[in-house]
Amino acid sequence: MSKISIHESRSQYTGGLSFSTRIDGHEVITDTKESEGGQNLGPSPKKLMLASLAGCTGIDIAMILHKMKVEFENLNIDIRAELTDIHPSTYQSVHIIYTLRVNPGDEDKMRRAVKLSDEKYCGVMHMFRKFAKVTHEVRFLP
């Protein structure tokens, strides 16, 4: 029998259109652009989802590369997400670009780490796949 985990957060309205959310002792501010009536005090909730995706897959990849004893530098994760044009708009496609420097002999290990995160470990990736087409690419710095 699997154990059920519960995640909790608490959000408090702070004025305008912004909210302060406490998660495990950390504060996250969400808001919207001034052109949409907000004060731009923090990222929009949808864009924060992209940060969650990058964080999830990034943690997986760093852990896997450490276990493989692969040294890496300048790991960046860029995400481009396309929204639907119907209301309410949702992400319909998400493209993830992993850029980093590794020794040329370790490039296949990096590709393997991305594949493991994509197919096996990243729960946020699995959630995104429920509503969007997710693709990725790996770029190596010289």
KEVEX-709913 format. One line per 2 residues: their letters; for each residue y negated, x negated, z negated of C-alpha. Coordinates in steps of 0.001 Angstrom, whole numbers, plus 524288, in hexadecimal, padded with zeros to 5 digits. Example, Ala and Ser with C-alpha at 12.3 -4.5 7.8 and 13.67 -1.06 7.14 Angstrom:
# KEVEX-709913
AS) 81194 7CFF4 7E188  80424 7CA9A 7E41C
END
This chain:
# KEVEX-709913
MS) 80000 80000 80000  7F2CF 7FA6C 803D6
KI) 7E7C3 7F92C 7FA33  7DB51 80080 7FD8B
SI) 7CEA5 7F8D2 7FC37  7C1ED 7FFAF 7F987
HE) 7B4E7 7FA31 7FE3B  7A89E 7FF95 7F81F
SR) 79A1A 7FE49 7FA22  78E14 8050F 7F50A
SQ) 7820C 8079E 7FD53  774EF 80B81 7F7D9
YT) 769B1 81105 7FF94  75E19 807C3 7FE74
GG) 753E3 80F17 80665  75090 8113D 8148A
LS) 75DBA 8107B 81B60  76340 804E1 813DA
FS) 76E8C 803EA 80A5B  772E9 7F950 8010C
TR) 781A9 7F82D 8001E  788ED 7F0C8 7F571
ID) 795FD 7EB19 7F955  79D20 7E254 7EFAB
GH) 79049 7DE33 7E98C  78998 7DB6D 7F68E
EV) 77E0F 7E317 7FBBC  77D69 7E74C 809EE
IT) 77169 7EE2D 80F49  772AC 7F75E 81AD3
DT) 76725 7FD0D 8220D  762D2 7FF83 82FE7
KE) 75837 7FAAD 838F1  74A1F 7FEC9 836E1
SE) 74A5E 80554 8443B  754F2 80E58 83EC8
GG) 74D9B 81169 83239  752FC 80694 829B0
QN) 74CB8 7FA8E 823D2  75625 7F098 829B0
LG) 75A0A 7EBE7 81C02  76809 7E941 82016
PS) 771A1 7EAE0 82B30  77594 7F830 83025
PK) 782CE 7FD2D 82B88  788B1 7FBED 8392E
KL) 7843C 7EDD3 83AA9  7896C 7EAE0 82D19
ML) 796B7 7EEFE 83248  795D8 7E3B5 83BF8
AS) 79337 7DA45 830CE  79F54 7DF8C 829F1
LA) 7A76A 7DD34 8361F  7A243 7CF4F 837AF
GC) 7A45E 7CC7A 8294B  7B23F 7D1B1 8295E
TG) 7B6E1 7CA4D 8355A  7AF11 7BE3C 83172
ID) 7B575 7BD82 82400  7C2D7 7BF0B 82A5F
IA) 7C03B 7B43E 83426  7BAC1 7AAC5 82A1A
MI) 7C68E 7AD21 82143  7D03B 7AB78 82C65
LH) 7C9BE 79F09 83174  7C98C 79964 823A5
KM) 7D821 79C4E 82242  7DA8C 795EF 82F8B
KV) 7D27C 78A44 82AD6  7C969 78BC8 8368C
EF) 7BBEB 78621 8348F  7B126 78E2E 83ABB
EN) 7A24F 78E7D 83B61  797B6 797F5 83F84
LN) 7A002 7A43A 83F2E  797A1 7AF7C 843E8
ID) 79BCE 7BD64 84695  7931A 7C525 84FC3
IR) 795AF 7D386 851F9  79066 7DC30 85CAE
AE) 79344 7EA93 85AC6  7905C 7F596 86432
LT) 78CC9 80306 85EFD  79027 80FE6 8655A
DI) 784CF 817B4 86ACE  788D9 8246D 86436
HP) 784A9 82895 8569E  78931 8242B 84D12
ST) 78A66 81719 853E0  795EB 80E82 8505B
YQ) 79A8D 8013D 854CD  7A2B5 802AF 8610D
SV) 7A4DC 7F441 8640D  7A3B7 7E803 85BED
HI) 7A46D 7DA1E 86111  7A623 7CEE0 8577C
IY) 7A2CF 7C0E4 85B44  7A7FE 7B61A 85280
TL) 7A107 7A922 854A3  7A494 79CA7 84D81
RV) 7A7C2 78E53 84E7F  7B5A1 78979 84C57
NP) 7BD13 77DB8 85134  7C1E7 780BC 85EFF
GD) 7CFF4 77FD8 85A29  7CD4D 78B0E 850A1
ED) 7C7D6 794E6 85A5E  7D4D7 79C1C 85B76
KM) 7D55C 79D1C 84CA8  7C80B 7A39C 84CBD
RR) 7CC92 7AD37 85717  7D879 7B008 84E8F
AV) 7CFC0 7B234 842A5  7C793 7BC0A 84A5A
KL) 7D3D9 7C2FB 84EFB  7D942 7C3CC 8411D
SD) 7CC7C 7C944 83BF6  7CBA5 7D2CD 84749
EK) 7D990 7D7D3 846E8  7DE21 7D5FD 838F1
YC) 7D422 7D357 82E4C  7C695 7D905 83081
GV) 7C669 7E6E0 82B3E  7B894 7E913 83006
MH) 7BD09 7E57B 83DC7  7C7F8 7EF80 83CBB
MF) 7BE24 7F9D4 83865  7B526 7F6A0 843D4
RK) 7C07C 7F81D 84D5B  7C1A3 80663 84922
FA) 7B4C4 80993 84FF6  7B112 7FE3C 858E2
KV) 7B6B8 7F4F5 862E1  7B659 7E782 85C69
TH) 7B6ED 7DAFE 86473  7B499 7CCD9 8610C
EV) 7B2EE 7BF3F 8667B  7B30F 7B19C 860C6
RF) 7A923 7A74E 864DC  7AA6F 79914 86108
LP) 79ED5 7903E 85EDF  79F9D 7825E 8640B
END
